Amino acid sequence: MKTRITELFGIQHPIIQGGMHYVGFAEMAAAVSNAGGLGIITGLTQRTPELLAKEIARCREMTDKPFGVNLTFLPALTQPDYPGYIKAIIEGGVKAVETAGNNPQKWMPILKENGIKVIHKCTSVRHSLKAEQIGCDAVSVDGFECGGHPGEDDIPNFILLPRAADELKIPFVASGGMADGRSLVAALAMGAEGMNMGTRFIATKEAPVHENVKKAIVAASELDTRLVMRPLRNTERVLKNAAVDRLLEKEKALGPKLQFQDIIEEVAGVYPKIMTDGDMEAGAWSCGMVVGLINDIPTCKELIDRIMKEADDIITKRLARFA
Ligand SMILES: Cc1cc2nc3c(=O)[nH]c(=O)nc-3n(C[C@H](O)[C@H](O)[C@H](O)COP(=O)(O)O)c2cc1C
């Protein structure tokens, strides 16, 4: 399947693995890229630019296919060493960057001068248009269903994707709630040129996370995610657990007085405990509503091949009946 996204990134299938904190290590990115998609290393999971350079080199040893790096621009008080991370990306010969969070405008000249394709993750049409205007090559349109940060507009992909298609000139992928061949065909029908998946890729054999995380995803239904940190305008969709219940109780009790300090125990530094140690009650971790569609733990190749086969069957058989 050729789309503007497969052409842009030089990949076989129009499927991207979104950056994921403490999941997007070299093993994850290489497995997705080897399966014909675009795997992405999560930049900030590496504590320093030097460690990111090593992670890129490790990924390069595991695949000769294109892969990317996610750079999440946080509203943090002490900013990570973004120039250092970008230097590691350039020197590592990486040609695709997924940006997310704040507007990446400041970093566009250096990325473009080095021939790097930039796909910016946006949760609204206005941010997507801004990304187009500042020179991004593509957008990942992330609907309300998504795991992680869905923004504050709450527009699901059935509305967001066709709205994006009506306004954007650059290609975009559908992100949030994508799991299988049905997702891909629906995304294409709404004007996207591929799809980005987060949660689905965690439940794969190669995902370098504790088995407990994979089991929790398979066990959960679409009713099991919650939105946290809305009072802080930093909304995150997470899987419900004891820590999330506690966090929501605090939100309820404190109302608009809630401050980040009040919930630090439930959200700060919890990813290694969950993803690496498998302590599933350690805190709030990002997870999409799509968990309701995830019932197995295939290899990335099995997953991507299955998606492409299912998409082909839907287009050539099921939908052909209606033509
Ligand atoms: C565990 C987890 C961690 C994530 N961490 C990041 C991150 O660090 N940076 C980022 O841009 N997106 C992050 N995301 C969002 C994903 O890249 C992707 O946009 C999202 O998962 C898509 O929705 P889906 O889970 O329904 O597929 C994360 C998602 C999950 C599930």
The ligand as a MOL file (V3000), in Angstrom:
LIG
                    3D

  0  0  0     0  0            999 V3000
M  V30 BEGIN CTAB
M  V30 COUNTS 31 33 0 0 0
M  V30 BEGIN ATOM
M  V30 1 C 2.4380 4.1740 27.7330 0
M  V30 2 C 2.3700 5.3180 26.7690 0
M  V30 3 C 3.3480 6.3000 26.8390 0
M  V30 4 C 3.3240 7.3770 25.9420 0
M  V30 5 N 4.3430 8.3060 25.9840 0
M  V30 6 C 4.3830 9.3030 25.0510 0
M  V30 7 C 5.4720 10.2220 25.0190 0
M  V30 8 O 6.4010 10.1600 25.8350 0
M  V30 9 N 5.4630 11.1700 24.0540 0
M  V30 10 C 4.4590 11.2700 23.1300 0
M  V30 11 O 4.5090 12.1320 22.2610 0
M  V30 12 N 3.4050 10.4200 23.1500 0
M  V30 13 C 3.3500 9.4350 24.0780 0
M  V30 14 N 2.2960 8.5460 24.0590 0
M  V30 15 C 1.2470 8.6680 23.0230 0
M  V30 16 C 1.4950 7.7260 21.8270 0
M  V30 17 O 2.6430 8.0980 21.1060 0
M  V30 18 C 0.3060 7.7330 20.8440 0
M  V30 19 O 0.1010 9.0450 20.3330 0
M  V30 20 C -0.9840 7.2480 21.4820 0
M  V30 21 O -0.7290 6.1260 22.2770 0
M  V30 22 C -2.0200 6.9190 20.4150 0
M  V30 23 O -3.1820 6.4260 20.9900 0
M  V30 24 P -3.4920 4.8420 21.1900 0
M  V30 25 O -2.8300 4.4820 22.4640 0
M  V30 26 O -4.9740 4.7890 21.2510 0
M  V30 27 O -2.9150 4.1060 20.0200 0
M  V30 28 C 2.2890 7.4910 24.9730 0
M  V30 29 C 1.2870 6.4920 24.9420 0
M  V30 30 C 1.3210 5.4210 25.8150 0
M  V30 31 C 0.2270 4.3810 25.7220 0
M  V30 END ATOM
M  V30 BEGIN BOND
M  V30 1 1 1 2
M  V30 2 1 2 3
M  V30 3 2 2 30
M  V30 4 2 3 4
M  V30 5 1 4 5
M  V30 6 1 4 28
M  V30 7 2 5 6
M  V30 8 1 6 7
M  V30 9 1 6 13
M  V30 10 2 7 8
M  V30 11 1 7 9
M  V30 12 1 9 10
M  V30 13 2 10 11
M  V30 14 1 10 12
M  V30 15 2 12 13
M  V30 16 1 13 14
M  V30 17 1 14 15
M  V30 18 1 14 28
M  V30 19 1 15 16
M  V30 20 1 16 17
M  V30 21 1 16 18
M  V30 22 1 18 19
M  V30 23 1 18 20
M  V30 24 1 20 21
M  V30 25 1 20 22
M  V30 26 1 22 23
M  V30 27 1 23 24
M  V30 28 2 24 25
M  V30 29 1 24 26
M  V30 30 1 24 27
M  V30 31 2 28 29
M  V30 32 1 29 30
M  V30 33 1 30 31
M  V30 END BOND
M  V30 END CTAB
M  END
